Amino acid sequence: MILPGSNRLYSGAAANRSVVAHPQSQQAASLPLVLASGSPRRRELLSALGARFTLVVTDAEESDEPPPPELAAALPPAPVPLHDNPALRAWRKARAAAERAPDAVVLGADTIVVLDGAVLNKPADAPEARAMLRRLSGRAHTVYTGLCLLRPDGPPKLEIVASEVVFRPLDEAEIEAYVATGEPLDKAGAYGLQGLGGGFVREVRGSYTAVVGFPLPAAHGLLTAGGIAGLDDPTTTYRRWLQSQGKEPLPWPPTLP
Protein backbone atom coordinates (compact mmCIF):
# COMPACT_ATOMS: atom_id res chain seq x y z
CA MET A 1 0.00 0.00 0.00
CA ILE A 2 1.21 3.52 -0.72
CA LEU A 3 1.25 6.00 2.10
CA PRO A 4 1.07 9.79 1.72
CA GLY A 5 4.34 11.61 1.20
CA SER A 6 7.66 9.98 0.36
CA ASN A 7 7.33 7.01 2.73
CA ARG A 8 6.24 3.69 1.28
CA LEU A 9 5.06 0.77 3.34
CA TYR A 10 5.62 -2.69 1.87
CA SER A 11 4.37 -5.98 3.16
CA GLY A 12 6.51 -8.85 1.92
CA ALA A 13 4.06 -11.06 0.03
CA ALA A 14 1.62 -8.31 -0.89
CA ALA A 15 4.32 -6.19 -2.53
CA ASN A 16 5.85 -9.17 -4.34
CA ARG A 17 9.13 -8.50 -2.56
CA SER A 18 11.70 -10.99 -1.29
CA VAL A 19 10.65 -10.44 2.33
CA VAL A 20 9.63 -13.92 3.42
CA ALA A 21 8.23 -14.84 6.81
CA HIS A 22 10.51 -17.48 8.31
CA PRO A 23 8.56 -20.64 9.15
CA GLN A 24 10.36 -21.17 12.46
CA SER A 25 10.14 -17.58 13.69
CA GLN A 26 8.50 -17.14 17.08
CA GLN A 27 8.54 -13.34 16.84
CA ALA A 28 6.33 -11.74 19.43
CA ALA A 29 3.00 -10.75 17.92
CA SER A 30 2.42 -7.81 20.26
CA LEU A 31 4.77 -5.43 18.43
CA PRO A 32 5.30 -5.77 14.69
CA LEU A 33 8.71 -5.10 13.20
CA VAL A 34 9.42 -2.46 10.56
CA LEU A 35 12.64 -2.13 8.57
CA ALA A 36 13.30 1.52 7.72
CA SER A 37 15.34 0.88 4.59
CA GLY A 38 14.82 0.30 0.91
CA SER A 39 18.05 -1.71 0.54
CA PRO A 40 17.45 -5.12 -1.07
CA ARG A 41 20.43 -6.58 0.81
CA ARG A 42 19.10 -5.41 4.17
CA ARG A 43 15.76 -6.98 3.36
CA GLU A 44 17.50 -10.22 2.38
CA LEU A 45 19.61 -10.38 5.52
CA LEU A 46 16.83 -9.48 7.94
CA SER A 47 14.61 -12.08 6.30
CA ALA A 48 17.45 -14.60 6.54
CA LEU A 49 17.55 -14.00 10.30
CA GLY A 50 13.99 -15.31 10.46
CA ALA A 51 12.19 -12.03 11.09
CA ARG A 52 8.70 -11.11 9.91
CA PHE A 53 8.59 -7.45 8.97
CA THR A 54 7.29 -4.76 6.69
CA LEU A 55 9.17 -1.88 5.07
CA VAL A 56 8.88 1.85 5.39
CA VAL A 57 11.16 3.58 2.89
CA THR A 58 12.07 7.23 3.43
CA ASP A 59 14.73 9.73 2.43
CA ALA A 60 14.98 11.05 5.99
CA GLU A 61 18.75 10.47 6.22
CA GLU A 62 19.23 13.47 3.92
CA SER A 63 17.79 15.85 6.52
CA ASP A 64 20.05 18.60 7.91
CA GLU A 65 17.88 19.15 10.97
CA PRO A 66 20.07 19.18 14.12
CA PRO A 67 19.44 16.12 16.31
CA PRO A 68 18.04 16.55 19.83
CA PRO A 69 20.90 17.18 22.29
CA GLU A 70 20.19 13.98 24.22
CA LEU A 71 20.43 11.95 21.01
CA ALA A 72 23.64 13.67 19.92
CA ALA A 73 25.15 12.83 23.33
CA ALA A 74 24.14 9.16 22.97
CA LEU A 75 25.51 8.63 19.44
CA PRO A 76 28.36 6.14 19.10
CA PRO A 77 31.48 8.00 17.92
CA ALA A 78 32.52 8.02 14.28
CA PRO A 79 35.42 9.99 12.71
CA VAL A 80 33.11 12.03 10.46
CA PRO A 81 31.06 15.23 10.81
CA LEU A 82 27.97 14.82 12.97
CA HIS A 83 25.53 14.92 10.04
CA ASP A 84 27.39 11.97 8.44
CA ASN A 85 27.35 9.82 11.58
CA PRO A 86 25.74 6.60 10.31
CA ALA A 87 23.92 5.96 13.60
CA LEU A 88 22.34 9.42 13.33
CA ARG A 89 21.33 8.72 9.74
CA ALA A 90 19.88 5.37 10.83
CA TRP A 91 17.96 7.17 13.59
CA ARG A 92 16.54 9.66 11.10
CA LYS A 93 15.25 6.78 8.97
CA ALA A 94 13.84 4.95 11.99
CA ARG A 95 12.17 8.05 13.40
CA ALA A 96 10.49 8.86 10.08
CA ALA A 97 9.29 5.27 9.78
CA ALA A 98 8.03 5.27 13.37
CA GLU A 99 5.82 8.24 12.54
CA ARG A 100 4.09 5.98 9.98
CA ALA A 101 4.09 2.91 12.24
CA PRO A 102 3.90 4.27 15.80
CA ASP A 103 3.06 0.92 17.42
CA ALA A 104 5.96 -1.02 15.91
CA VAL A 105 9.55 -1.85 16.69
CA VAL A 106 11.51 0.00 13.99
CA LEU A 107 15.03 -0.80 12.82
CA GLY A 108 16.98 1.72 10.74
CA ALA A 109 20.39 1.24 9.13
CA ASP A 110 22.78 3.41 7.17
CA THR A 111 26.24 2.78 5.71
CA ILE A 112 29.08 5.12 4.82
CA VAL A 113 32.51 4.57 3.27
CA VAL A 114 35.40 6.63 4.64
CA LEU A 115 38.80 7.13 3.00
CA ASP A 116 41.38 9.63 4.25
CA GLY A 117 38.74 11.20 6.49
CA ALA A 118 36.37 11.86 3.57
CA VAL A 119 32.93 10.26 3.32
CA LEU A 120 32.31 8.59 -0.02
CA ASN A 121 28.54 8.55 -0.49
CA LYS A 122 26.66 7.20 -3.48
CA PRO A 123 28.20 8.71 -6.61
CA ALA A 124 26.10 11.28 -8.42
CA ASP A 125 27.06 9.96 -11.86
CA ALA A 126 29.46 7.69 -13.74
CA PRO A 127 32.43 10.12 -13.68
CA GLU A 128 32.18 10.42 -9.90
CA ALA A 129 31.97 6.64 -9.59
CA ARG A 130 35.16 6.28 -11.64
CA ALA A 131 36.91 8.86 -9.47
CA MET A 132 35.91 7.05 -6.27
CA LEU A 133 37.13 3.69 -7.56
CA ARG A 134 40.46 5.22 -8.55
CA ARG A 135 40.84 6.54 -5.01
CA LEU A 136 40.00 3.14 -3.50
CA SER A 137 42.29 1.19 -5.82
CA GLY A 138 45.07 -0.64 -3.97
CA ARG A 139 44.20 0.91 -0.62
CA ALA A 140 42.39 0.22 2.63
CA HIS A 141 39.27 2.13 3.64
CA THR A 142 36.72 1.82 6.42
CA VAL A 143 33.02 1.04 6.13
CA TYR A 144 30.77 2.14 8.97
CA THR A 145 27.23 0.84 9.32
CA GLY A 146 25.00 2.50 11.90
CA LEU A 147 21.94 0.87 13.41
CA CYS A 148 19.06 2.37 15.35
CA LEU A 149 16.24 0.46 17.00
CA LEU A 150 13.17 2.33 18.21
CA ARG A 151 10.38 1.00 20.40
CA PRO A 152 7.25 2.98 21.29
CA ASP A 153 8.13 2.74 24.99
CA GLY A 154 11.83 3.49 25.28
CA PRO A 155 14.88 5.46 24.15
CA PRO A 156 16.66 4.61 20.89
CA LYS A 157 19.23 1.83 20.87
CA LEU A 158 22.19 2.86 18.73
CA GLU A 159 25.24 1.03 17.42
CA ILE A 160 28.00 1.46 14.83
CA VAL A 161 29.98 -1.43 13.34
CA ALA A 162 33.24 -0.62 11.52
CA SER A 163 35.06 -2.90 9.07
CA GLU A 164 38.26 -2.30 7.14
CA VAL A 165 38.21 -3.22 3.46
CA VAL A 166 41.34 -3.61 1.32
CA PHE A 167 41.08 -3.19 -2.45
CA ARG A 168 43.51 -4.76 -4.86
CA PRO A 169 44.95 -2.43 -7.50
CA LEU A 170 42.50 -1.67 -10.31
CA ASP A 171 43.28 -0.70 -13.87
CA GLU A 172 41.30 1.75 -15.95
CA ALA A 173 39.71 -0.94 -18.09
CA GLU A 174 38.34 -2.69 -14.99
CA ILE A 175 36.99 0.54 -13.60
CA GLU A 176 35.37 1.49 -16.90
CA ALA A 177 33.78 -1.94 -17.34
CA TYR A 178 32.45 -1.99 -13.79
CA VAL A 179 30.94 1.49 -13.99
CA ALA A 180 29.29 0.51 -17.27
CA THR A 181 27.32 -2.19 -15.42
CA GLY A 182 25.56 0.49 -13.38
CA GLU A 183 26.18 -1.35 -10.11
CA PRO A 184 28.33 1.40 -8.51
CA LEU A 185 25.77 4.16 -9.01
CA ASP A 186 23.55 3.29 -6.04
CA LYS A 187 26.29 2.12 -3.67
CA ALA A 188 28.16 4.08 -1.02
CA GLY A 189 31.78 4.22 -2.15
CA ALA A 190 30.75 3.19 -5.68
CA TYR A 191 31.01 -0.56 -5.14
CA GLY A 192 28.96 -3.48 -3.85
CA LEU A 193 30.84 -6.17 -1.94
CA GLN A 194 28.04 -8.66 -2.53
CA GLY A 195 28.02 -8.01 -6.28
CA LEU A 196 30.60 -7.60 -9.03
CA GLY A 197 32.50 -5.12 -6.85
CA GLY A 198 33.42 -7.97 -4.54
CA GLY A 199 36.01 -9.00 -7.10
CA PHE A 200 37.99 -5.87 -6.23
CA VAL A 201 38.24 -6.75 -2.53
CA ARG A 202 41.35 -8.47 -1.23
CA GLU A 203 40.48 -8.45 2.49
CA VAL A 204 37.67 -7.60 4.86
CA ARG A 205 38.92 -7.04 8.39
CA GLY A 206 35.84 -7.24 10.57
CA SER A 207 32.20 -7.87 9.76
CA TYR A 208 31.44 -8.83 6.16
CA THR A 209 27.74 -8.06 6.54
CA ALA A 210 28.53 -4.61 7.93
CA VAL A 211 30.16 -3.84 4.58
CA VAL A 212 27.06 -5.15 2.82
CA GLY A 213 25.04 -2.76 5.00
CA PHE A 214 23.45 -4.93 7.69
CA PRO A 215 25.81 -6.33 10.36
CA LEU A 216 24.05 -9.53 11.38
CA PRO A 217 25.42 -9.98 14.92
CA ALA A 218 24.76 -6.36 15.89
CA ALA A 219 21.31 -6.35 14.31
CA HIS A 220 20.47 -9.63 16.04
CA GLY A 221 21.54 -8.16 19.39
CA LEU A 222 19.50 -4.99 18.99
CA LEU A 223 16.41 -6.84 17.82
CA THR A 224 16.61 -9.32 20.66
CA ALA A 225 17.05 -6.51 23.18
CA GLY A 226 14.07 -4.80 21.55
CA GLY A 227 11.80 -7.77 22.16
CA ILE A 228 11.97 -9.54 18.78
CA ALA A 229 12.31 -13.21 19.69
CA GLY A 230 12.96 -16.43 17.80
CA LEU A 231 15.63 -15.12 15.43
CA ASP A 232 18.19 -17.45 13.88
CA ASP A 233 21.82 -17.49 14.99
CA PRO A 234 23.64 -14.71 13.12
CA THR A 235 26.75 -16.77 12.31
CA THR A 236 24.66 -19.61 10.90
CA THR A 237 22.60 -17.08 8.98
CA TYR A 238 25.76 -15.48 7.55
CA ARG A 239 27.12 -18.79 6.28
CA ARG A 240 23.76 -19.78 4.82
CA TRP A 241 23.38 -16.41 3.11
CA LEU A 242 26.91 -16.53 1.66
CA GLN A 243 26.19 -19.97 0.29
CA SER A 244 23.00 -18.68 -1.34
CA GLN A 245 25.13 -16.01 -3.04
CA GLY A 246 27.61 -18.61 -4.31
CA LYS A 247 30.36 -17.15 -2.13
CA GLU A 248 32.76 -18.43 0.52
CA PRO A 249 34.03 -16.50 3.57
CA LEU A 250 37.24 -14.62 2.80
CA PRO A 251 39.97 -16.88 4.20
CA TRP A 252 42.56 -14.42 5.50
CA PRO A 253 42.24 -12.65 7.77
CA PRO A 254 39.21 -14.60 9.06
CA THR A 255 36.21 -12.49 8.12
CA LEU A 256 33.47 -12.16 10.74
CA PRO A 257 29.74 -12.32 10.08
C-alpha positions in Angstrom: 0.0 0.0 0.0 1.2 3.5 -0.7 1.2 6.0 2.1 1.1 9.8 1.7 4.3 11.6 1.2 7.7 10.0 0.4 7.3 7.0 2.7 6.2 3.7 1.3 5.1 0.8 3.3 5.6 -2.7 1.9 4.4 -6.0 3.2 6.5 -8.9 1.9 4.1 -11.1 0.0 1.6 -8.3 -0.9 4.3 -6.2 -2.5 5.9 -9.2 -4.3 9.1 -8.5 -2.6 11.7 -11.0 -1.3 10.6 -10.4 2.3 9.6 -13.9 3.4 8.2 -14.8 6.8 10.5 -17.5 8.3 8.6 -20.6 9.1 10.4 -21.2 12.5 10.1 -17.6 13.7 8.5 -17.1 17.1 8.5 -13.3 16.8 6.3 -11.7 19.4 3.0 -10.7 17.9 2.4 -7.8 20.3 4.8 -5.4 18.4 5.3 -5.8 14.7 8.7 -5.1 13.2 9.4 -2.5 10.6 12.6 -2.1 8.6 13.3 1.5 7.7 15.3 0.9 4.6 14.8 0.3 0.9 18.1 -1.7 0.5 17.4 -5.1 -1.1 20.4 -6.6 0.8 19.1 -5.4 4.2 15.8 -7.0 3.4 17.5 -10.2 2.4 19.6 -10.4 5.5 16.8 -9.5 7.9 14.6 -12.1 6.3 17.5 -14.6 6.5 17.5 -14.0 10.3 14.0 -15.3 10.5 12.2 -12.0 11.1 8.7 -11.1 9.9 8.6 -7.4 9.0 7.3 -4.8 6.7 9.2 -1.9 5.1 8.9 1.9 5.4 11.2 3.6 2.9 12.1 7.2 3.4 14.7 9.7 2.4 15.0 11.1 6.0 18.8 10.5 6.2 19.2 13.5 3.9 17.8 15.8 6.5 20.1 18.6 7.9 17.9 19.1 11.0 20.1 19.2 14.1 19.4 16.1 16.3 18.0 16.6 19.8 20.9 17.2 22.3 20.2 14.0 24.2 20.4 11.9 21.0 23.6 13.7 19.9 25.1 12.8 23.3 24.1 9.2 23.0 25.5 8.6 19.4 28.4 6.1 19.1 31.5 8.0 17.9 32.5 8.0 14.3 35.4 10.0 12.7 33.1 12.0 10.5 31.1 15.2 10.8 28.0 14.8 13.0 25.5 14.9 10.0 27.4 12.0 8.4 27.3 9.8 11.6 25.7 6.6 10.3 23.9 6.0 13.6 22.3 9.4 13.3 21.3 8.7 9.7 19.9 5.4 10.8 18.0 7.2 13.6 16.5 9.7 11.1 15.2 6.8 9.0 13.8 4.9 12.0 12.2 8.0 13.4 10.5 8.9 10.1 9.3 5.3 9.8 8.0 5.3 13.4 5.8 8.2 12.5 4.1 6.0 10.0 4.1 2.9 12.2 3.9 4.3 15.8 3.1 0.9 17.4 6.0 -1.0 15.9 9.6 -1.9 16.7 11.5 0.0 14.0 15.0 -0.8 12.8 17.0 1.7 10.7 20.4 1.2 9.1 22.8 3.4 7.2 26.2 2.8 5.7 29.1 5.1 4.8 32.5 4.6 3.3 35.4 6.6 4.6 38.8 7.1 3.0 41.4 9.6 4.3 38.7 11.2 6.5 36.4 11.9 3.6 32.9 10.3 3.3 32.3 8.6 0.0 28.5 8.6 -0.5 26.7 7.2 -3.5 28.2 8.7 -6.6 26.1 11.3 -8.4 27.1 10.0 -11.9 29.5 7.7 -13.7 32.4 10.1 -13.7 32.2 10.4 -9.9 32.0 6.6 -9.6 35.2 6.3 -11.6 36.9 8.9 -9.5 35.9 7.0 -6.3 37.1 3.7 -7.6 40.5 5.2 -8.6 40.8 6.5 -5.0 40.0 3.1 -3.5 42.3 1.2 -5.8 45.1 -0.6 -4.0 44.2 0.9 -0.6 42.4 0.2 2.6 39.3 2.1 3.6 36.7 1.8 6.4 33.0 1.0 6.1 30.8 2.1 9.0 27.2 0.8 9.3 25.0 2.5 11.9 21.9 0.9 13.4 19.1 2.4 15.3 16.2 0.5 17.0 13.2 2.3 18.2 10.4 1.0 20.4 7.3 3.0 21.3 8.1 2.7 25.0 11.8 3.5 25.3 14.9 5.5 24.2 16.7 4.6 20.9 19.2 1.8 20.9 22.2 2.9 18.7 25.2 1.0 17.4 28.0 1.5 14.8 30.0 -1.4 13.3 33.2 -0.6 11.5 35.1 -2.9 9.1 38.3 -2.3 7.1 38.2 -3.2 3.5 41.3 -3.6 1.3 41.1 -3.2 -2.5 43.5 -4.8 -4.9 44.9 -2.4 -7.5 42.5 -1.7 -10.3 43.3 -0.7 -13.9 41.3 1.8 -15.9 39.7 -0.9 -18.1 38.3 -2.7 -15.0 37.0 0.5 -13.6 35.4 1.5 -16.9 33.8 -1.9 -17.3 32.5 -2.0 -13.8 30.9 1.5 -14.0 29.3 0.5 -17.3 27.3 -2.2 -15.4 25.6 0.5 -13.4 26.2 -1.3 -10.1 28.3 1.4 -8.5 25.8 4.2 -9.0 23.6 3.3 -6.0 26.3 2.1 -3.7 28.2 4.1 -1.0 31.8 4.2 -2.2 30.7 3.2 -5.7 31.0 -0.6 -5.1 29.0 -3.5 -3.8 30.8 -6.2 -1.9 28.0 -8.7 -2.5 28.0 -8.0 -6.3 30.6 -7.6 -9.0 32.5 -5.1 -6.8 33.4 -8.0 -4.5 36.0 -9.0 -7.1 38.0 -5.9 -6.2 38.2 -6.7 -2.5 41.4 -8.5 -1.2 40.5 -8.5 2.5 37.7 -7.6 4.9 38.9 -7.0 8.4 35.8 -7.2 10.6 32.2 -7.9 9.8 31.4 -8.8 6.2 27.7 -8.1 6.5 28.5 -4.6 7.9 30.2 -3.8 4.6 27.1 -5.2 2.8 25.0 -2.8 5.0 23.5 -4.9 7.7 25.8 -6.3 10.4 24.0 -9.5 11.4 25.4 -10.0 14.9 24.8 -6.4 15.9 21.3 -6.4 14.3 20.5 -9.6 16.0 21.5 -8.2 19.4 19.5 -5.0 19.0 16.4 -6.8 17.8 16.6 -9.3 20.7 17.0 -6.5 23.2 14.1 -4.8 21.5 11.8 -7.8 22.2 12.0 -9.5 18.8 12.3 -13.2 19.7 13.0 -16.4 17.8 15.6 -15.1 15.4 18.2 -17.5 13.9 21.8 -17.5 15.0 23.6 -14.7 13.1 26.8 -16.8 12.3 24.7 -19.6 10.9 22.6 -17.1 9.0 25.8 -15.5 7.5 27.1 -18.8 6.3 23.8 -19.8 4.8 23.4 -16.4 3.1 26.9 -16.5 1.7 26.2 -20.0 0.3 23.0 -18.7 -1.3 25.1 -16.0 -3.0 27.6 -18.6 -4.3 30.4 -17.2 -2.1 32.8 -18.4 0.5 34.0 -16.5 3.6 37.2 -14.6 2.8 40.0 -16.9 4.2 42.6 -14.4 5.5 42.2 -12.7 7.8 39.2 -14.6 9.1 36.2 -12.5 8.1 33.5 -12.2 10.7 29.7 -12.3 10.1 
